[in-house]
């Protein structure tokens, strides 16, 4: 195969169209509203943890790592099924990348390597051996052969990192689209390329100050439009139809930002409702730490209450019994453990839909 061209691309004139500019305008508009909404949240870290669970599930599902919400929430913070553990690794990788970019303002190669290492729980690093090809899962036909030479993979990744930080006037959302395609085409790792690439999208938005928190998660959009995602990745490689790829990504940014805005507002309202009800119905029980626990863990348990509220096990059991009797949580036995489910929160996280346009 022909070598993959390094960045910058020779000709981006096809992106200078009215359609692309309209898509850019919409994507920036909704991103700005999402960023502004997050600036006024009383507890953004809590929101970040809650939403990251769903992103981790959706992103892993693209790679056919399938877990149920029950498995995922029940395993939150502890060992679970193999698929649930993979999803928790994704959450840890996202935190690793976010903290690195917020701390330095840069996306270094070491950052990308650390993200992938957290995902895969190994230190294999960049591909060094030839033989990696991408195949059609149904037919087994090879559809793309990424660069095979270890030196070329390393050189292309260095070029990609330079391009991420280039001061060339390119709109940052177009840069994100170009970088994502290039990263997936380099396919620099033996495994975890898709999930690492989707985390890299988020880190680019953070670095460009389009978001302060990593809350723009494209995985649900990609899952719902997976055939187009893979088709367009290959179309750019074969026909250089990059405008269609960028439009796909920009539409995903706009739709996802709108969906996140709706979800955050609904979560904020639900949390406020719980706060008022707890103060009214269980005033001796209410505390901000308890409220946070019920929204950090859609499936909470005695051990979580003990640890986060600093109370004894009998006291934690008493709290959860009162919360169950008052209808704030629903008790369910999963495997050998009792869980207490915040059903309205669970419903919000599992039923939110992307806007149609």
C-alpha positions in Angstrom: 0.0 0.0 0.0 1.0 3.6 -0.4 2.5 5.3 2.6 0.1 7.4 4.7 0.7 11.1 4.0 1.8 13.2 7.0 -0.1 16.3 8.1 -0.8 19.1 7.2 -2.9 18.0 4.2 -1.9 19.5 0.9 -5.3 20.7 0.0 -8.1 21.6 2.4 -10.0 23.9 -0.1 -12.9 21.4 -0.2 -13.6 22.3 3.4 -14.2 25.9 2.5 -17.9 25.4 1.6 -21.1 26.9 2.8 -22.3 23.5 4.1 -19.1 23.1 6.2 -19.3 26.6 7.5 -23.0 26.1 8.5 -22.1 22.9 10.3 -19.2 24.7 12.0 -21.5 27.5 13.2 -24.0 25.0 14.7 -21.4 22.9 16.4 -19.6 25.9 18.0 -23.0 27.4 19.1 -24.0 24.2 21.0 -20.5 23.6 22.4 -20.5 27.2 23.7 -23.9 26.6 25.4 -22.6 23.4 26.9 -19.5 25.0 28.2 -21.5 27.9 29.7 -23.9 25.6 31.4 -21.1 23.6 33.0 -19.6 26.8 34.4 -22.6 27.3 36.7 -22.9 23.8 38.0 -22.5 23.5 41.8 -20.6 20.2 41.6 -19.1 19.6 38.2 -16.9 16.8 39.3 -19.9 14.8 40.3 -21.5 15.3 36.9 -18.3 14.4 35.2 -18.1 11.0 37.0 -21.8 10.3 36.3 -21.7 11.0 32.6 -18.3 9.4 32.0 -19.8 6.1 32.9 -22.2 6.3 30.0 -19.5 7.5 27.6 -17.2 4.6 28.7 -20.0 2.1 28.0 -20.9 3.6 24.5 -17.3 3.9 23.4 -16.5 0.3 24.4 -19.7 -0.9 22.7 -18.3 0.4 19.4 -15.5 -2.1 19.8 -18.1 -4.9 20.6 -17.3 -4.7 24.3 -20.8 -5.1 25.5 -22.0 -4.7 29.1 -25.4 -4.0 30.6 -26.1 -1.0 32.7 -26.8 -3.3 35.6 -23.4 -4.9 35.3 -21.7 -1.5 34.8 -23.3 0.4 37.7 -23.0 -2.6 40.0 -19.3 -2.8 39.3 -18.6 0.9 39.7 -15.5 1.3 41.7 -14.8 -2.5 42.0 -14.1 -5.6 40.0 -17.0 -6.8 37.9 -17.5 -8.8 34.7 -14.7 -8.6 32.1 -16.7 -6.2 29.9 -17.5 -4.0 32.9 -13.9 -4.0 33.9 -12.9 -2.8 30.3 -15.4 0.0 30.7 -13.9 1.0 34.0 -10.5 1.1 32.4 -11.9 3.5 29.8 -13.0 5.8 32.6 -9.6 5.7 34.2 -8.0 6.4 30.8 -10.2 9.4 30.2 -9.2 10.8 33.7 -5.6 10.2 32.9 -5.7 12.1 29.6 -7.9 14.9 31.1 -5.6 15.5 34.0 -2.5 15.6 31.8 -4.0 18.1 29.3 -5.4 20.3 32.1 -2.1 20.3 33.8 0.2 21.1 30.8 -2.1 22.5 28.1 -0.5 20.1 25.8 -1.3 16.7 24.2 2.1 15.0 24.3 2.8 11.6 22.8 3.3 10.4 26.4 -0.2 11.4 27.1 -1.6 9.3 24.2 0.6 6.4 25.3 -0.6 6.7 28.9 -4.3 6.8 27.8 -3.9 3.6 25.7 -1.9 1.9 28.5 -4.7 2.6 30.9 -7.2 1.2 28.5 -5.4 -2.0 27.7 -3.7 -2.4 31.1 -0.3 -3.0 29.4 2.7 -1.1 28.2 3.0 -2.5 24.7 3.3 1.1 23.3 3.4 1.8 19.5 3.2 -1.0 17.1 6.6 -2.5 16.3 5.8 -5.7 14.4 4.1 -5.8 11.0 0.9 -7.7 10.2 -1.8 -5.4 11.5 -4.7 -5.1 9.0 -8.3 -4.0 9.3 -10.9 -6.5 8.1 -14.6 -6.6 7.3 -16.0 -8.5 10.3 -18.6 -10.2 8.3 -16.5 -11.3 5.3 -13.0 -11.3 6.6 -11.9 -9.2 3.6 -9.0 -6.8 4.3 -10.3 -3.3 3.8 -7.3 -1.3 5.0 -3.7 -1.9 5.8 -2.2 0.8 8.1 1.5 1.7 8.0 3.5 -1.5 8.9 7.0 -0.2 9.5 7.7 0.7 13.2 9.8 3.8 12.2 7.0 5.1 10.0 4.4 4.6 12.7 6.6 6.5 15.2 7.3 9.3 12.6 3.6 9.7 11.8 2.7 9.9 15.4 5.3 12.6 16.0 3.9 14.5 13.0 0.4 14.1 14.4 1.4 15.5 17.8 3.0 18.5 16.0 -0.1 19.1 14.0 -2.3 19.1 17.0 -0.3 22.1 18.3 0.1 23.9 15.0 -0.7 27.6 14.9 -2.1 27.6 11.3 -5.5 29.2 11.8 -7.5 26.0 11.1 -10.8 25.9 13.0 -10.2 23.6 16.0 -13.3 21.4 15.2 -11.9 20.8 11.7 -8.6 20.0 13.3 -10.3 17.5 15.6 -11.9 15.8 12.6 -8.6 15.7 10.6 -6.7 14.4 13.6 -9.2 11.7 14.4 -9.1 10.4 10.8 -5.3 10.5 10.7 -5.0 8.7 14.1 -7.3 5.9 13.1 -5.5 5.6 9.8 -2.1 5.4 11.5 -3.6 2.8 13.8 -0.6 3.1 16.1 -1.4 0.5 18.7 -2.0 -3.3 18.6 -5.3 -2.7 20.4 -7.4 0.2 21.8 -7.1 2.5 18.8 -10.7 3.3 18.5 -11.3 4.1 22.1 -8.0 6.0 22.4 -9.0 8.0 19.3 -12.3 9.0 20.8 -10.7 10.1 24.1 -8.2 12.1 21.9 -11.2 13.9 20.5 -12.2 15.0 23.9 -8.7 16.1 24.9 -8.5 18.3 21.8 -11.7 20.1 22.8 -10.2 20.6 26.3 -6.9 21.9 24.9 -8.6 24.3 22.5 -10.7 25.7 25.5 -13.9 24.7 23.8 -14.8 22.8 26.9 -13.5 23.0 30.5 -14.7 19.5 31.4 -14.6 16.4 29.2 -18.3 16.2 28.7 -18.7 16.1 24.9 -19.0 12.4 24.2 -19.4 11.4 20.5 -19.6 7.6 21.1 -23.4 7.4 21.3 -23.6 9.4 18.0 -21.0 7.0 16.4 -22.9 4.0 17.7 -26.1 5.2 16.2 -24.3 6.0 12.9 -21.7 3.3 13.0 -22.0 2.2 9.3 -21.5 5.7 8.1 -18.5 6.2 10.5 -16.5 3.3 9.1 -17.6 3.9 5.5 -16.5 7.6 5.7 -13.2 6.6 7.3 -12.4 4.4 4.3 -13.9 6.9 1.7 -11.4 9.5 2.8 -8.5 7.0 2.4 -9.6 5.9 -1.1 -11.2 9.1 -2.6 -10.1 12.0 -0.3 -13.7 13.0 0.2 -12.7 14.8 3.4 -15.6 17.3 3.5 -18.1 14.5 4.0 -16.1 13.2 6.9 -15.8 16.6 8.5 -19.6 17.2 8.1 -20.2 13.8 9.8 -18.0 14.8 12.7 -19.4 18.3 13.0 -23.0 17.0 13.0 -22.0 14.6 15.7 -20.6 17.5 17.8 -23.7 19.6 17.5 -26.1 16.7 18.2 -24.1 15.4 21.1 -23.7 18.9 22.7 -27.5 19.4 22.5 -28.1 16.0 24.0 -25.6 16.7 26.8 -27.3 20.1 27.5 -30.7 18.4 27.9 -29.2 15.7 30.1 -27.3 18.0 32.3 -30.4 20.2 32.8 -32.5 17.2 33.6 -29.9 15.9 36.1 -29.6 19.3 37.7 -33.4 19.4 38.1 -33.6 15.9 39.5 -30.8 16.5 42.0 -32.6 19.7 43.2 -35.9 17.7 43.5 -34.1 15.0 45.6 -32.5 17.7 47.8 -35.8 19.4 48.5 -37.6 16.1 49.2 -34.8 14.8 51.5 -34.9 18.1 53.5 -38.7 17.8 53.8 -39.3 14.1 54.2 -36.0 13.0 55.9 -34.5 16.1 57.5 -32.4 14.3 60.0 -30.9 12.1 57.3 -30.2 14.9 54.7 -26.6 15.9 54.0 -24.9 17.1 50.8 -22.6 14.1 51.0 -25.6 11.7 51.0 -27.1 13.6 48.0 -23.8 13.4 46.2 -23.6 9.7 46.8 -27.1 9.0 45.4 -26.0 10.8 42.2 -22.5 9.5 41.9 -23.7 5.9 42.1 -26.9 5.1 40.3 -26.5 1.8 42.1 -25.3 2.7 45.6 -24.6 0.2 48.4 -23.8 0.1 52.1 -20.1 0.2 51.5 -20.3 3.4 49.4 -22.4 5.1 52.1 -19.9 4.0 54.8 -16.9 5.3 53.0 -18.3 8.5 51.6 -20.3 9.7 54.6 -17.8 8.3 57.2 -20.5 6.4 59.1 -20.6 2.9 60.6 -22.1 0.0 58.7 -25.2 -0.2 60.9 -25.8 3.5 60.3 -25.3 3.1 56.6 -27.9 0.3 56.6 -30.3 2.4 58.5 -29.9 5.3 56.1 -30.5 3.1 53.0 -33.6 1.4 54.7 -35.1 4.9 55.3 -34.3 6.0 51.8 -35.9 2.8 50.4 -39.1 3.2 52.5 -39.4 6.8 51.4 -39.1 5.9 47.7 -35.8 7.6 47.0 -34.1 4.3 46.0 -35.2 0.8 45.1 -33.5 -2.1 46.7 -32.3 -5.0 44.5 -30.1 -8.0 45.1 -27.5 -8.6 42.3 -25.4 -11.6 42.7 -24.5 -11.6 46.4 -24.8 -7.9 47.1 -27.7 -5.6 47.9 -27.8 -2.5 45.7 -30.0 0.6 46.1 -31.0 2.0 42.8 -31.7 5.7 42.1 -34.3 4.7 39.5 -35.0 8.2 38.1 -31.3 8.8 37.6 -30.9 5.4 36.0 -33.8 6.2 33.6 -32.2 9.5 32.6 -28.8 8.0 31.9 -30.2 5.1 29.9 -32.9 6.7 27.8 -31.5 10.1 26.7 -31.7 10.4 22.9 -29.7 12.4 20.4 -31.7 15.2 18.6 -32.6 14.2 15.1 -30.9 17.2 13.5 
